[in-house]
């Protein structure tokens, strides 16, 4: 199967991120690892796509970020942990329904079985 990159995920990336956070809070690298594992290595997400999406989700109140670790002056000592909010859970349910509706329409248009 062909690798899926961020461009092909546009419009669905936020729902995928929310679904990974349903498993529990995580920092950015952990989110990437979860998506990679769930997609059997086919899904390739870069930080340049992930962090702007996390920022948008945080600003919308769908996730809540908090800093973890001590600031020691070393790069990478602190990282931001994200968790799914109640509002995020509702949005995830809506995102799943939107995806199912999209797949149904595409299958109908392309002649694939529904």
Buried (B, 14 or more C-beta within 10 A) or exposed (E): EEEBBBEEBEEEBBBBBBBBBEEEBBBBEBBBBBBBEBBEEEBBBEEEBBEEBBEBBBEEEBBBBEEEEEEEEEEEEEEBBBEBBEBBBEBBEEBEEBBEEEEEEEEEEEEEEE
